[in-house]
Amino acid sequence: MDKKNKSGSGFAGWFAKTSDTNLLLTITITVFFLMYIGAIVFQGKGFLKAQTFFNILNANAALIITSVGLSIVMICGGIDISVGGVVALVSMSCAVYLDFHDGNIFGAIMIAVGIGLAFGVVQGLLVAYLDIQPFIVTLAGMFFARGMTTIVHTAPFNVKNEAFVELKDTRVVVPGFGSVNRLGNYVNAYVEIGVLVAILVVIVFFVVLRWTRLGRGFYAVGGNSQSALMLGINVRRTKFMSHLICGLLAGIAGFVYFLHVGSGSASHASGMEMNAIASSIIGGTLLTGGVGNVIGTLFGVLSLSTIQNIVSSAGLGQAWWTGITIAGMLCLFLVIQSVVMVNKKKLLAK
Protein backbone atom coordinates (compact mmCIF):
# COMPACT_ATOMS: atom_id res chain seq x y z
CA MET A 1 0.00 0.00 0.00
CA ASP A 2 2.89 2.33 0.87
CA LYS A 3 4.55 1.59 -2.48
CA LYS A 4 1.40 2.54 -4.32
CA ASN A 5 1.18 5.80 -2.42
CA LYS A 6 4.82 6.64 -3.16
CA SER A 7 4.57 5.96 -6.85
CA GLY A 8 1.10 7.46 -7.13
CA SER A 9 1.83 10.94 -5.82
CA GLY A 10 4.21 13.78 -6.57
CA PHE A 11 6.58 13.80 -9.51
CA ALA A 12 6.90 10.00 -9.59
CA GLY A 13 3.12 9.65 -9.85
CA TRP A 14 2.90 12.21 -12.65
CA PHE A 15 5.85 10.57 -14.41
CA ALA A 16 4.25 7.12 -14.26
CA LYS A 17 0.76 8.24 -15.27
CA THR A 18 1.74 10.53 -18.17
CA SER A 19 1.59 8.89 -21.59
CA ASP A 20 4.85 8.37 -23.49
CA THR A 21 3.72 10.86 -26.15
CA ASN A 22 2.96 13.65 -23.65
CA LEU A 23 6.09 12.92 -21.63
CA LEU A 24 8.40 13.26 -24.64
CA LEU A 25 6.47 16.34 -25.78
CA THR A 26 7.09 17.97 -22.39
CA ILE A 27 10.81 17.22 -22.65
CA THR A 28 11.02 18.65 -26.18
CA ILE A 29 9.24 21.90 -25.28
CA THR A 30 11.34 22.32 -22.11
CA VAL A 31 14.62 21.78 -23.97
CA PHE A 32 13.59 24.24 -26.70
CA PHE A 33 12.82 27.03 -24.23
CA LEU A 34 16.03 26.38 -22.28
CA MET A 35 17.95 26.50 -25.56
CA TYR A 36 16.30 29.72 -26.70
CA ILE A 37 16.84 31.38 -23.31
CA GLY A 38 20.49 30.28 -23.47
CA ALA A 39 20.76 31.87 -26.92
CA ILE A 40 19.37 35.14 -25.56
CA VAL A 41 21.82 35.11 -22.63
CA PHE A 42 24.98 34.07 -24.47
CA GLN A 43 24.44 35.24 -28.05
CA GLY A 44 23.07 38.72 -27.46
CA LYS A 45 19.74 40.49 -27.68
CA GLY A 46 19.14 39.60 -31.33
CA PHE A 47 17.21 36.54 -30.17
CA LEU A 48 14.96 38.82 -28.09
CA LYS A 49 13.47 40.34 -31.24
CA ALA A 50 10.23 38.71 -32.25
CA GLN A 51 11.24 38.89 -35.91
CA THR A 52 14.20 36.57 -35.20
CA PHE A 53 11.75 33.90 -34.09
CA PHE A 54 9.40 34.64 -37.00
CA ASN A 55 12.32 34.33 -39.42
CA ILE A 56 12.91 30.81 -38.12
CA LEU A 57 9.30 30.04 -39.00
CA ASN A 58 9.61 31.75 -42.41
CA ALA A 59 12.69 29.75 -43.34
CA ASN A 60 11.29 26.43 -42.11
CA ALA A 61 7.58 26.47 -42.98
CA ALA A 62 8.08 23.79 -45.64
CA LEU A 63 10.17 21.66 -43.24
CA ILE A 64 7.40 21.88 -40.62
CA ILE A 65 4.83 20.55 -43.10
CA THR A 66 7.16 17.81 -44.34
CA SER A 67 8.04 16.79 -40.78
CA VAL A 68 4.35 16.52 -39.82
CA GLY A 69 3.79 14.09 -42.70
CA LEU A 70 6.88 12.11 -41.77
CA SER A 71 5.81 11.99 -38.11
CA ILE A 72 2.50 10.42 -39.11
CA VAL A 73 4.30 7.71 -41.08
CA MET A 74 6.73 7.12 -38.19
CA ILE A 75 3.90 6.94 -35.64
CA CYS A 76 2.38 4.25 -37.87
CA GLY A 77 5.68 2.33 -37.74
CA GLY A 78 7.05 3.32 -41.18
CA ILE A 79 9.48 5.76 -42.74
CA ASP A 80 9.54 7.98 -45.84
CA ILE A 81 12.83 9.35 -47.15
CA SER A 82 11.40 10.52 -50.48
CA VAL A 83 9.93 13.75 -49.13
CA GLY A 84 12.92 15.96 -49.95
CA GLY A 85 12.94 14.74 -53.55
CA VAL A 86 9.18 15.34 -53.83
CA VAL A 87 9.62 18.92 -52.56
CA ALA A 88 12.36 19.56 -55.16
CA LEU A 89 10.28 18.04 -57.96
CA VAL A 90 7.22 20.10 -57.02
CA SER A 91 9.29 23.28 -56.84
CA MET A 92 10.86 22.71 -60.26
CA SER A 93 7.60 21.60 -61.91
CA CYS A 94 5.71 24.65 -60.63
CA ALA A 95 8.54 26.96 -61.72
CA VAL A 96 8.58 25.54 -65.26
CA TYR A 97 4.77 25.63 -65.48
CA LEU A 98 4.55 29.27 -64.38
CA ASP A 99 7.43 30.68 -66.44
CA PHE A 100 7.59 28.52 -69.56
CA HIS A 101 3.90 27.67 -69.99
CA ASP A 102 2.28 30.93 -68.82
CA GLY A 103 0.60 29.09 -65.95
CA ASN A 104 -1.43 30.46 -63.07
CA ILE A 105 -1.21 30.05 -59.31
CA PHE A 106 -4.18 27.69 -59.06
CA GLY A 107 -2.70 25.40 -61.71
CA ALA A 108 0.65 25.36 -59.88
CA ILE A 109 -1.08 24.39 -56.64
CA MET A 110 -2.89 21.56 -58.41
CA ILE A 111 0.43 20.33 -59.84
CA ALA A 112 1.97 20.36 -56.35
CA VAL A 113 -0.94 18.46 -54.79
CA GLY A 114 -1.08 16.02 -57.73
CA ILE A 115 2.62 15.15 -57.53
CA GLY A 116 2.40 14.66 -53.78
CA LEU A 117 -0.68 12.45 -54.03
CA ALA A 118 0.89 10.38 -56.82
CA PHE A 119 3.93 9.57 -54.68
CA GLY A 120 1.73 8.90 -51.66
CA VAL A 121 -0.57 6.52 -53.55
CA VAL A 122 2.18 4.52 -55.26
CA GLN A 123 4.39 4.22 -52.20
CA GLY A 124 1.41 3.50 -49.95
CA LEU A 125 0.24 0.67 -52.18
CA LEU A 126 3.71 -0.88 -52.36
CA VAL A 127 4.24 -0.68 -48.59
CA ALA A 128 0.75 -1.54 -47.34
CA TYR A 129 -0.53 -4.05 -49.87
CA LEU A 130 2.66 -5.65 -51.23
CA ASP A 131 4.48 -5.68 -47.87
CA ILE A 132 7.66 -4.13 -49.26
CA GLN A 133 9.89 -2.45 -46.69
CA PRO A 134 9.05 1.30 -46.56
CA PHE A 135 12.73 2.27 -46.49
CA ILE A 136 13.36 0.53 -49.82
CA VAL A 137 10.19 1.87 -51.43
CA THR A 138 10.79 5.46 -50.39
CA LEU A 139 14.51 5.24 -51.24
CA ALA A 140 13.43 4.38 -54.79
CA GLY A 141 10.93 7.24 -54.60
CA MET A 142 13.68 9.65 -53.56
CA PHE A 143 15.92 8.65 -56.49
CA PHE A 144 12.99 8.84 -58.89
CA ALA A 145 11.94 12.30 -57.69
CA ARG A 146 15.48 13.67 -57.90
CA GLY A 147 15.92 12.23 -61.38
CA MET A 148 12.60 13.61 -62.58
CA THR A 149 13.51 17.04 -61.22
CA THR A 150 16.53 17.13 -63.53
CA ILE A 151 14.47 15.88 -66.48
CA VAL A 152 11.84 18.60 -65.96
CA HIS A 153 14.57 21.26 -66.21
CA THR A 154 18.32 21.20 -65.74
CA ALA A 155 19.55 24.72 -65.02
CA PRO A 156 18.34 26.68 -61.96
CA PHE A 157 16.33 29.84 -62.63
CA ASN A 158 14.26 32.47 -60.84
CA VAL A 159 10.55 32.66 -61.58
CA LYS A 160 9.38 35.94 -63.11
CA ASN A 161 5.65 35.24 -63.27
CA GLU A 162 4.09 38.47 -61.95
CA ALA A 163 1.21 36.90 -60.05
CA PHE A 164 3.56 34.45 -58.36
CA VAL A 165 6.12 37.13 -57.46
CA GLU A 166 3.35 39.22 -55.92
CA LEU A 167 2.17 36.24 -53.86
CA LYS A 168 5.73 35.39 -52.86
CA ASP A 169 6.38 38.92 -51.63
CA THR A 170 3.15 39.06 -49.60
CA ARG A 171 3.80 39.49 -45.89
CA VAL A 172 1.33 39.02 -43.04
CA VAL A 173 1.91 41.61 -40.32
CA VAL A 174 1.90 40.32 -36.74
CA PRO A 175 0.51 43.18 -34.60
CA GLY A 176 2.33 44.15 -31.43
CA PHE A 177 5.61 42.39 -32.20
CA GLY A 178 7.43 45.06 -34.21
CA SER A 179 10.75 46.63 -33.25
CA VAL A 180 12.79 49.79 -33.81
CA ASN A 181 15.64 49.43 -36.30
CA ARG A 182 19.04 51.11 -36.19
CA LEU A 183 17.69 54.18 -37.97
CA GLY A 184 15.09 54.68 -35.28
CA ASN A 185 12.16 53.60 -37.45
CA TYR A 186 9.49 51.21 -36.22
CA VAL A 187 9.34 48.03 -38.32
CA ASN A 188 6.38 45.67 -38.19
CA ALA A 189 7.01 42.01 -37.50
CA TYR A 190 5.76 39.69 -40.24
CA VAL A 191 5.44 36.11 -41.39
CA GLU A 192 5.20 34.69 -44.89
CA ILE A 193 2.04 33.01 -46.19
CA GLY A 194 3.76 29.64 -45.94
CA VAL A 195 3.92 29.98 -42.14
CA LEU A 196 0.13 30.26 -41.96
CA VAL A 197 -0.19 27.12 -44.08
CA ALA A 198 2.29 25.28 -41.83
CA ILE A 199 0.45 26.28 -38.64
CA LEU A 200 -2.87 25.22 -40.17
CA VAL A 201 -1.37 21.82 -41.10
CA VAL A 202 -0.10 21.33 -37.54
CA ILE A 203 -3.51 22.19 -36.06
CA VAL A 204 -5.45 19.97 -38.47
CA PHE A 205 -3.28 16.91 -37.90
CA PHE A 206 -3.08 17.48 -34.17
CA VAL A 207 -6.86 17.19 -34.17
CA VAL A 208 -6.77 14.17 -36.52
CA LEU A 209 -4.27 12.27 -34.38
CA ARG A 210 -5.94 13.11 -31.08
CA TRP A 211 -9.66 12.90 -31.77
CA THR A 212 -10.34 10.79 -34.87
CA ARG A 213 -10.55 7.07 -35.43
CA LEU A 214 -7.92 7.28 -38.17
CA GLY A 215 -5.49 9.02 -35.80
CA ARG A 216 -5.98 6.41 -33.10
CA GLY A 217 -5.45 3.78 -35.76
CA PHE A 218 -2.03 5.23 -36.61
CA TYR A 219 -0.94 4.87 -32.97
CA ALA A 220 -2.41 1.38 -32.64
CA VAL A 221 -0.77 0.05 -35.81
CA GLY A 222 2.56 1.63 -34.92
CA GLY A 223 2.43 0.30 -31.38
CA ASN A 224 1.52 -3.28 -32.31
CA SER A 225 0.04 -4.13 -35.69
CA GLN A 226 -1.13 -7.59 -34.56
CA SER A 227 -3.03 -6.17 -31.61
CA ALA A 228 -4.49 -3.48 -33.88
CA LEU A 229 -5.70 -6.18 -36.26
CA MET A 230 -7.38 -8.03 -33.39
CA LEU A 231 -9.12 -4.79 -32.42
CA GLY A 232 -10.71 -4.63 -35.87
CA ILE A 233 -8.43 -1.97 -37.36
CA ASN A 234 -7.71 -2.32 -41.06
CA VAL A 235 -3.90 -2.35 -40.77
CA ARG A 236 -3.18 -2.24 -44.50
CA ARG A 237 -5.52 0.66 -45.13
CA THR A 238 -4.12 2.55 -42.14
CA LYS A 239 -0.54 2.16 -43.40
CA PHE A 240 -1.66 3.22 -46.87
CA MET A 241 -3.34 6.33 -45.46
CA SER A 242 -0.21 7.31 -43.53
CA HIS A 243 1.87 7.28 -46.73
CA LEU A 244 -0.90 9.00 -48.68
CA ILE A 245 -1.04 11.83 -46.13
CA CYS A 246 2.75 12.08 -46.07
CA GLY A 247 2.85 12.36 -49.87
CA LEU A 248 0.10 14.97 -49.89
CA LEU A 249 1.90 17.05 -47.26
CA ALA A 250 5.19 16.72 -49.17
CA GLY A 251 3.40 18.18 -52.21
CA ILE A 252 1.98 21.06 -50.16
CA ALA A 253 5.42 21.60 -48.58
CA GLY A 254 6.91 21.71 -52.07
CA PHE A 255 4.68 24.63 -53.03
CA VAL A 256 5.36 26.42 -49.72
CA TYR A 257 9.10 25.90 -50.28
CA PHE A 258 8.69 27.24 -53.82
CA LEU A 259 6.91 30.32 -52.42
CA HIS A 260 9.86 30.94 -50.11
CA VAL A 261 12.74 30.50 -52.59
CA GLY A 262 10.95 31.67 -55.75
CA SER A 263 13.02 29.50 -58.06
CA GLY A 264 13.46 26.07 -59.55
CA SER A 265 16.64 24.02 -59.05
CA ALA A 266 17.59 20.36 -58.93
CA SER A 267 19.53 21.05 -55.73
CA HIS A 268 16.52 22.43 -53.84
CA ALA A 269 15.51 20.75 -50.56
CA SER A 270 18.76 18.81 -50.43
CA GLY A 271 18.84 16.88 -47.17
CA MET A 272 15.32 17.93 -46.19
CA GLU A 273 14.26 14.33 -45.59
CA MET A 274 17.06 13.91 -43.02
CA ASN A 275 16.16 17.18 -41.31
CA ALA A 276 12.52 16.08 -41.21
CA ILE A 277 13.45 12.75 -39.60
CA ALA A 278 15.70 14.54 -37.10
CA SER A 279 12.95 17.06 -36.28
CA SER A 280 10.42 14.28 -35.72
CA ILE A 281 12.77 12.37 -33.43
CA ILE A 282 13.72 15.52 -31.48
CA GLY A 283 9.98 16.23 -31.24
CA GLY A 284 9.41 12.92 -29.46
CA THR A 285 8.40 10.60 -32.30
CA LEU A 286 9.90 7.15 -31.78
CA LEU A 287 11.31 5.21 -34.73
CA THR A 288 9.69 2.08 -33.28
CA GLY A 289 6.22 3.60 -33.85
CA GLY A 290 3.19 4.22 -31.67
CA VAL A 291 4.53 7.37 -29.97
CA GLY A 292 4.60 10.92 -31.33
CA ASN A 293 2.87 14.29 -31.48
CA VAL A 294 2.84 16.90 -34.25
CA ILE A 295 3.12 19.70 -31.68
CA GLY A 296 6.36 18.06 -30.60
CA THR A 297 7.40 17.88 -34.24
CA LEU A 298 6.84 21.64 -34.57
CA PHE A 299 9.10 22.24 -31.58
CA GLY A 300 11.56 19.73 -33.02
CA VAL A 301 11.88 21.89 -36.15
CA LEU A 302 12.22 25.03 -34.02
CA SER A 303 14.89 23.37 -31.86
CA LEU A 304 16.85 22.22 -34.89
CA SER A 305 16.70 25.66 -36.49
CA THR A 306 17.56 27.45 -33.25
CA ILE A 307 20.70 25.39 -32.72
CA GLN A 308 21.71 26.17 -36.31
CA ASN A 309 21.24 29.90 -35.63
CA ILE A 310 23.26 29.63 -32.42
CA VAL A 311 26.12 27.92 -34.26
CA SER A 312 26.00 30.57 -36.98
CA SER A 313 25.90 33.44 -34.45
CA ALA A 314 28.92 31.96 -32.70
CA GLY A 315 30.93 32.39 -35.90
CA LEU A 316 30.88 28.68 -36.77
CA GLY A 317 28.88 29.00 -39.98
CA GLN A 318 30.75 26.26 -41.83
CA ALA A 319 28.56 23.37 -42.95
CA TRP A 320 30.48 20.77 -40.97
CA TRP A 321 29.94 22.56 -37.65
CA THR A 322 26.21 22.68 -38.31
CA GLY A 323 26.22 18.98 -39.15
CA ILE A 324 28.24 18.08 -36.06
CA THR A 325 25.93 20.13 -33.83
CA ILE A 326 22.79 18.54 -35.27
CA ALA A 327 24.32 15.09 -34.84
CA GLY A 328 25.15 15.82 -31.21
CA MET A 329 21.68 17.22 -30.57
CA LEU A 330 20.01 14.20 -32.18
CA CYS A 331 22.11 11.78 -30.13
CA LEU A 332 21.28 13.75 -26.97
CA PHE A 333 17.54 13.47 -27.59
CA LEU A 334 17.83 9.76 -28.41
CA VAL A 335 19.65 9.17 -25.12
CA ILE A 336 17.08 11.24 -23.20
CA GLN A 337 14.21 9.32 -24.81
CA SER A 338 15.86 5.99 -24.03
CA VAL A 339 16.58 6.90 -20.40
CA VAL A 340 13.07 8.25 -19.85
CA MET A 341 11.38 5.21 -21.37
CA VAL A 342 13.54 2.75 -19.41
CA ASN A 343 12.97 4.54 -16.09
CA LYS A 344 9.25 4.77 -16.72
CA LYS A 345 9.04 1.02 -17.34
CA LYS A 346 10.96 0.37 -14.13
CA LEU A 347 8.65 2.68 -12.17
CA LEU A 348 5.53 1.02 -13.57
CA ALA A 349 6.96 -2.41 -12.79
CA LYS A 350 7.28 -1.59 -9.06
C-alpha positions as CSV (number, residue, x, y, z in Angstrom):
1,M,0.0,0.0,0.0
2,D,2.9,2.3,0.9
3,K,4.6,1.6,-2.5
4,K,1.4,2.5,-4.3
5,N,1.2,5.8,-2.4
6,K,4.8,6.6,-3.2
7,S,4.6,6.0,-6.8
8,G,1.1,7.5,-7.1
9,S,1.8,10.9,-5.8
10,G,4.2,13.8,-6.6
11,F,6.6,13.8,-9.5
12,A,6.9,10.0,-9.6
13,G,3.1,9.7,-9.8
14,W,2.9,12.2,-12.6
15,F,5.9,10.6,-14.4
16,A,4.3,7.1,-14.3
17,K,0.8,8.2,-15.3
18,T,1.7,10.5,-18.2
19,S,1.6,8.9,-21.6
20,D,4.9,8.4,-23.5
21,T,3.7,10.9,-26.1
22,N,3.0,13.7,-23.7
23,L,6.1,12.9,-21.6
24,L,8.4,13.3,-24.6
25,L,6.5,16.3,-25.8
26,T,7.1,18.0,-22.4
27,I,10.8,17.2,-22.6
28,T,11.0,18.7,-26.2
29,I,9.2,21.9,-25.3
30,T,11.3,22.3,-22.1
31,V,14.6,21.8,-24.0
32,F,13.6,24.2,-26.7
33,F,12.8,27.0,-24.2
34,L,16.0,26.4,-22.3
35,M,18.0,26.5,-25.6
36,Y,16.3,29.7,-26.7
37,I,16.8,31.4,-23.3
38,G,20.5,30.3,-23.5
39,A,20.8,31.9,-26.9
40,I,19.4,35.1,-25.6
41,V,21.8,35.1,-22.6
42,F,25.0,34.1,-24.5
43,Q,24.4,35.2,-28.1
44,G,23.1,38.7,-27.5
45,K,19.7,40.5,-27.7
46,G,19.1,39.6,-31.3
47,F,17.2,36.5,-30.2
48,L,15.0,38.8,-28.1
49,K,13.5,40.3,-31.2
50,A,10.2,38.7,-32.3
51,Q,11.2,38.9,-35.9
52,T,14.2,36.6,-35.2
53,F,11.7,33.9,-34.1
54,F,9.4,34.6,-37.0
55,N,12.3,34.3,-39.4
56,I,12.9,30.8,-38.1
57,L,9.3,30.0,-39.0
58,N,9.6,31.8,-42.4
59,A,12.7,29.7,-43.3
60,N,11.3,26.4,-42.1
61,A,7.6,26.5,-43.0
62,A,8.1,23.8,-45.6
63,L,10.2,21.7,-43.2
64,I,7.4,21.9,-40.6
65,I,4.8,20.6,-43.1
66,T,7.2,17.8,-44.3
67,S,8.0,16.8,-40.8
68,V,4.3,16.5,-39.8
69,G,3.8,14.1,-42.7
70,L,6.9,12.1,-41.8
71,S,5.8,12.0,-38.1
72,I,2.5,10.4,-39.1
73,V,4.3,7.7,-41.1
74,M,6.7,7.1,-38.2
75,I,3.9,6.9,-35.6
76,C,2.4,4.3,-37.9
77,G,5.7,2.3,-37.7
78,G,7.0,3.3,-41.2
79,I,9.5,5.8,-42.7
80,D,9.5,8.0,-45.8
81,I,12.8,9.3,-47.2
82,S,11.4,10.5,-50.5
83,V,9.9,13.8,-49.1
84,G,12.9,16.0,-50.0
85,G,12.9,14.7,-53.6
86,V,9.2,15.3,-53.8
87,V,9.6,18.9,-52.6
88,A,12.4,19.6,-55.2
89,L,10.3,18.0,-58.0
90,V,7.2,20.1,-57.0
91,S,9.3,23.3,-56.8
92,M,10.9,22.7,-60.3
93,S,7.6,21.6,-61.9
94,C,5.7,24.6,-60.6
95,A,8.5,27.0,-61.7
96,V,8.6,25.5,-65.3
97,Y,4.8,25.6,-65.5
98,L,4.6,29.3,-64.4
99,D,7.4,30.7,-66.4
100,F,7.6,28.5,-69.6
101,H,3.9,27.7,-70.0
102,D,2.3,30.9,-68.8
103,G,0.6,29.1,-66.0
104,N,-1.4,30.5,-63.1
105,I,-1.2,30.0,-59.3
106,F,-4.2,27.7,-59.1
107,G,-2.7,25.4,-61.7
108,A,0.6,25.4,-59.9
109,I,-1.1,24.4,-56.6
110,M,-2.9,21.6,-58.4
111,I,0.4,20.3,-59.8
112,A,2.0,20.4,-56.3
113,V,-0.9,18.5,-54.8
114,G,-1.1,16.0,-57.7
115,I,2.6,15.1,-57.5
116,G,2.4,14.7,-53.8
117,L,-0.7,12.4,-54.0
118,A,0.9,10.4,-56.8
119,F,3.9,9.6,-54.7
120,G,1.7,8.9,-51.7
121,V,-0.6,6.5,-53.5
122,V,2.2,4.5,-55.3
123,Q,4.4,4.2,-52.2
124,G,1.4,3.5,-49.9
125,L,0.2,0.7,-52.2
126,L,3.7,-0.9,-52.4
127,V,4.2,-0.7,-48.6
128,A,0.7,-1.5,-47.3
129,Y,-0.5,-4.1,-49.9
130,L,2.7,-5.7,-51.2
131,D,4.5,-5.7,-47.9
132,I,7.7,-4.1,-49.3
133,Q,9.9,-2.4,-46.7
134,P,9.0,1.3,-46.6
135,F,12.7,2.3,-46.5
136,I,13.4,0.5,-49.8
137,V,10.2,1.9,-51.4
138,T,10.8,5.5,-50.4
139,L,14.5,5.2,-51.2
140,A,13.4,4.4,-54.8
141,G,10.9,7.2,-54.6
142,M,13.7,9.6,-53.6
143,F,15.9,8.6,-56.5
144,F,13.0,8.8,-58.9
145,A,11.9,12.3,-57.7
146,R,15.5,13.7,-57.9
147,G,15.9,12.2,-61.4
148,M,12.6,13.6,-62.6
149,T,13.5,17.0,-61.2
150,T,16.5,17.1,-63.5
151,I,14.5,15.9,-66.5
152,V,11.8,18.6,-66.0
153,H,14.6,21.3,-66.2
154,T,18.3,21.2,-65.7
155,A,19.6,24.7,-65.0
156,P,18.3,26.7,-62.0
157,F,16.3,29.8,-62.6
158,N,14.3,32.5,-60.8
159,V,10.5,32.7,-61.6
160,K,9.4,35.9,-63.1
161,N,5.6,35.2,-63.3
162,E,4.1,38.5,-62.0
163,A,1.2,36.9,-60.0
164,F,3.6,34.5,-58.4
165,V,6.1,37.1,-57.5
166,E,3.4,39.2,-55.9
167,L,2.2,36.2,-53.9
168,K,5.7,35.4,-52.9
169,D,6.4,38.9,-51.6
170,T,3.2,39.1,-49.6
171,R,3.8,39.5,-45.9
172,V,1.3,39.0,-43.0
173,V,1.9,41.6,-40.3
174,V,1.9,40.3,-36.7
175,P,0.5,43.2,-34.6
176,G,2.3,44.2,-31.4
177,F,5.6,42.4,-32.2
178,G,7.4,45.1,-34.2
179,S,10.8,46.6,-33.3
180,V,12.8,49.8,-33.8
181,N,15.6,49.4,-36.3
182,R,19.0,51.1,-36.2
183,L,17.7,54.2,-38.0
184,G,15.1,54.7,-35.3
185,N,12.2,53.6,-37.4
186,Y,9.5,51.2,-36.2
187,V,9.3,48.0,-38.3
188,N,6.4,45.7,-38.2
189,A,7.0,42.0,-37.5
190,Y,5.8,39.7,-40.2
191,V,5.4,36.1,-41.4
192,E,5.2,34.7,-44.9
193,I,2.0,33.0,-46.2
194,G,3.8,29.6,-45.9
195,V,3.9,30.0,-42.1
196,L,0.1,30.3,-42.0
197,V,-0.2,27.1,-44.1
198,A,2.3,25.3,-41.8
199,I,0.5,26.3,-38.6
200,L,-2.9,25.2,-40.2
201,V,-1.4,21.8,-41.1
202,V,-0.1,21.3,-37.5
203,I,-3.5,22.2,-36.1
204,V,-5.4,20.0,-38.5
205,F,-3.3,16.9,-37.9
206,F,-3.1,17.5,-34.2
207,V,-6.9,17.2,-34.2
208,V,-6.8,14.2,-36.5
209,L,-4.3,12.3,-34.4
210,R,-5.9,13.1,-31.1
211,W,-9.7,12.9,-31.8
212,T,-10.3,10.8,-34.9
213,R,-10.6,7.1,-35.4
214,L,-7.9,7.3,-38.2
215,G,-5.5,9.0,-35.8
216,R,-6.0,6.4,-33.1
217,G,-5.5,3.8,-35.8
218,F,-2.0,5.2,-36.6
219,Y,-0.9,4.9,-33.0
220,A,-2.4,1.4,-32.6
221,V,-0.8,0.1,-35.8
222,G,2.6,1.6,-34.9
223,G,2.4,0.3,-31.4
224,N,1.5,-3.3,-32.3
225,S,0.0,-4.1,-35.7
226,Q,-1.1,-7.6,-34.6
227,S,-3.0,-6.2,-31.6
228,A,-4.5,-3.5,-33.9
229,L,-5.7,-6.2,-36.3
230,M,-7.4,-8.0,-33.4
231,L,-9.1,-4.8,-32.4
232,G,-10.7,-4.6,-35.9
233,I,-8.4,-2.0,-37.4
234,N,-7.7,-2.3,-41.1
235,V,-3.9,-2.3,-40.8
236,R,-3.2,-2.2,-44.5
237,R,-5.5,0.7,-45.1
238,T,-4.1,2.6,-42.1
239,K,-0.5,2.2,-43.4
240,F,-1.7,3.2,-46.9
241,M,-3.3,6.3,-45.5
242,S,-0.2,7.3,-43.5
243,H,1.9,7.3,-46.7
244,L,-0.9,9.0,-48.7
245,I,-1.0,11.8,-46.1
246,C,2.8,12.1,-46.1
247,G,2.9,12.4,-49.9
248,L,0.1,15.0,-49.9
249,L,1.9,17.0,-47.3
250,A,5.2,16.7,-49.2
251,G,3.4,18.2,-52.2
252,I,2.0,21.1,-50.2
253,A,5.4,21.6,-48.6
254,G,6.9,21.7,-52.1
255,F,4.7,24.6,-53.0
256,V,5.4,26.4,-49.7
257,Y,9.1,25.9,-50.3
258,F,8.7,27.2,-53.8
259,L,6.9,30.3,-52.4
260,H,9.9,30.9,-50.1
261,V,12.7,30.5,-52.6
262,G,10.9,31.7,-55.8
263,S,13.0,29.5,-58.1
264,G,13.5,26.1,-59.5
265,S,16.6,24.0,-59.0
266,A,17.6,20.4,-58.9
267,S,19.5,21.0,-55.7
268,H,16.5,22.4,-53.8
269,A,15.5,20.8,-50.6
270,S,18.8,18.8,-50.4
271,G,18.8,16.9,-47.2
272,M,15.3,17.9,-46.2
273,E,14.3,14.3,-45.6
274,M,17.1,13.9,-43.0
275,N,16.2,17.2,-41.3
276,A,12.5,16.1,-41.2
277,I,13.5,12.8,-39.6
278,A,15.7,14.5,-37.1
279,S,12.9,17.1,-36.3
280,S,10.4,14.3,-35.7
281,I,12.8,12.4,-33.4
282,I,13.7,15.5,-31.5
283,G,10.0,16.2,-31.2
284,G,9.4,12.9,-29.5
285,T,8.4,10.6,-32.3
286,L,9.9,7.2,-31.8
287,L,11.3,5.2,-34.7
288,T,9.7,2.1,-33.3
289,G,6.2,3.6,-33.9
290,G,3.2,4.2,-31.7
291,V,4.5,7.4,-30.0
292,G,4.6,10.9,-31.3
293,N,2.9,14.3,-31.5
294,V,2.8,16.9,-34.3
295,I,3.1,19.7,-31.7
296,G,6.4,18.1,-30.6
297,T,7.4,17.9,-34.2
298,L,6.8,21.6,-34.6
299,F,9.1,22.2,-31.6
300,G,11.6,19.7,-33.0
301,V,11.9,21.9,-36.1
302,L,12.2,25.0,-34.0
303,S,14.9,23.4,-31.9
304,L,16.8,22.2,-34.9
305,S,16.7,25.7,-36.5
306,T,17.6,27.4,-33.2
307,I,20.7,25.4,-32.7
308,Q,21.7,26.2,-36.3
309,N,21.2,29.9,-35.6
310,I,23.3,29.6,-32.4
311,V,26.1,27.9,-34.3
312,S,26.0,30.6,-37.0
313,S,25.9,33.4,-34.5
314,A,28.9,32.0,-32.7
315,G,30.9,32.4,-35.9
316,L,30.9,28.7,-36.8
317,G,28.9,29.0,-40.0
318,Q,30.7,26.3,-41.8
319,A,28.6,23.4,-43.0
320,W,30.5,20.8,-41.0
321,W,29.9,22.6,-37.6
322,T,26.2,22.7,-38.3
323,G,26.2,19.0,-39.2
324,I,28.2,18.1,-36.1
325,T,25.9,20.1,-33.8
326,I,22.8,18.5,-35.3
327,A,24.3,15.1,-34.8
328,G,25.1,15.8,-31.2
329,M,21.7,17.2,-30.6
330,L,20.0,14.2,-32.2
331,C,22.1,11.8,-30.1
332,L,21.3,13.7,-27.0
333,F,17.5,13.5,-27.6
334,L,17.8,9.8,-28.4
335,V,19.7,9.2,-25.1
336,I,17.1,11.2,-23.2
337,Q,14.2,9.3,-24.8
338,S,15.9,6.0,-24.0
339,V,16.6,6.9,-20.4
340,V,13.1,8.3,-19.9
341,M,11.4,5.2,-21.4
342,V,13.5,2.8,-19.4
343,N,13.0,4.5,-16.1
344,K,9.2,4.8,-16.7
345,K,9.0,1.0,-17.3
346,K,11.0,0.4,-14.1
347,L,8.6,2.7,-12.2
348,L,5.5,1.0,-13.6
349,A,7.0,-2.4,-12.8
350,K,7.3,-1.6,-9.1
